[in-house]
Amino acid sequence: MNRNWQPAFSRVRAALMRRGRSRHDADDLVQEAWVRLASFAQRQPVLEPEAFLMRTALNLSIDDYRSGRSRGEQVLLDDVEEMELVDTTPTIETTLIARERLAHLSQSLAGLAAKTRRIFLAHRVEGLTYSEIARAQKLSVGAIEKHIAKATLHITRDMEGW
């Protein structure tokens, strides 16, 4: 593991900053990922250390984001002891992740057959019942169930990991 790691650190830091992290937070995450890589490498060989570093840093970022989302941004006021303000507005990272997820969902929906997409959206977005959709589409309720099941399976598989 004796090599110049600065280019790898820069690439990982840049990836974290593209996902909404500040330079300071990105540096902290890169450092933590490096410590985990070094620790893991002592126990067993790491075939792709840079990939390990990148994946670890991104996972740490996600973990930090999730824990921050559940508790909100916290600020301790200097003038008032034991008083804490909690900011529950979405962070930049939350907004970016939501936009990426929505774009991925849109692509997934576009991958459905037009009829299946129409039926799925009529049920999930417009709130129509299977019977109402069946009447409008001139199909049986069973056919509507199959279209919705097909769409749900397709989207679930596509959105796995998001």
N, C-alpha and C positions, 0 to 999 in steps of 0.2 A: 504493500500500500504506500510505498515511498514514491510519490510522484507529485507534480505540481497540480494542486487541486483548485487553484484560483479560477481557471476558466470554467470548471464544473460548478463551483460555488456561484459564479456570476450567472450561469445559465439557470440554475435552480432559483436564485434570488429573482431573476427576471420573470420566471414562470410564476412565482408567488406574487410578484408585484402586478402582473397582468391580471391576476385574480383578485385584485383590490387590496392587497397588503401594503402597508407602509414599508419604506426601506428598513426602518428599525425592526419592525415585526418580522420582515422577511429574513433579516440577518439572524435574529434570534432563532427562527425556525430552521434555517440552514445549519446553525451551530448545533442545535439539538439533534437534527438528522445526522450530522457528522459524528456526534458522540455515539448515537445508536449504531451507525455503520461500523465504527471502530470497535465497539463492544461486540457486535455480532461477528465481525471478521476475526476476532480472537478465538472464537469457538469453532468456526467453520469457514471454509473459503467462500468468498463472494465472487461469482463469475462476472457479474456486471456491476461493479461498485457505483458507477455514476447513475445507473438506472435505479439501484437500491436507494441512493441518496435522494434522487428526485422523487421517487414514490413515497419514501418516508417523510420528506418535507411536505409533500402535498397532503398526505394522510394527517400529519400533525396540524396542518392548516385547517383541514376539514374538522378535525376533532375540536380545535380551539374555537372555530366558528360555531359549531353545534353547542358547545358549552356556553359560549357568550350569548347565543340566541335564547337559551333557556333562562338565563339570569339577567339579560339586558346589559347595556353599557352602564358601568357604575362609576360615580365620581364622588370622592369624599371631600366635603367642604372643609377648608382650613379653619374658618371662623366658628363653626358649630361642631362641637364634638358629638360623635355617635350619630350624626345625621347623614344619610346617604340618599343621593338622587339617582333614580334609575331611569335611563333613557331607553324606551322600548321601540323607538323608531328603527326601521331596518337599516342595517349598515350598508355601506357601498358594496361589500362582498355579498351580502344577502341579496341585494338588488341584482347584481351581476349574475349570481348563480340562478336566481329566479328567471331572469331573461334567457339564460342559456338553456334552462330546463324547458321553458315555454317554446323556444325555437326548436328544440329536439322533439317536443311533443307535436308541434306543427308538422315537422318532417315525417314523423310517425303516422300522423293522420293522413298526410298526403300519400303515403304508401298503401293506403287501403283502397279497395275498389270504390268507385263513386257511390254506388247504391249502399254498400256497407257503411261507408262514412256518413251518408245522409241519415241512415237509420240510427246509427250510434249517437250522432249529435242530436237527433230529435229526442232520443231518450235521455241522454246525459246532460245536455245543455238546455233544451227546451222543456224538459220534464214531462214529456208525453209518455203515456202508458204503452205497453206492448199492444194492447187492443186498438188504441187510437192510431198508432203507427201502422198496424196491420190494415186497418180500414183505409188510411190515406194512401198506402203503398199497394193496396189490393193484393195483399199476401196473407198467409195464415199466421197466427200468433207463433206457431212453432218455427216458421221461417224467420220471423223477426228475432226470436230467441237465438237462433243459430247465427244470424248476422251480428248480433250484439256480442255473443260469446266469441265469435271469430275476431271481431274488432278488439275486444277486451284482451284476448290472448296476444294478439299482435302488438298492441300498445304496451302491455305489461312486459313482454319480452324486450321490446325496443327501449323501454324506459328503465330496464334493470340497471342498477348502478347510479341512477340519477336521483 
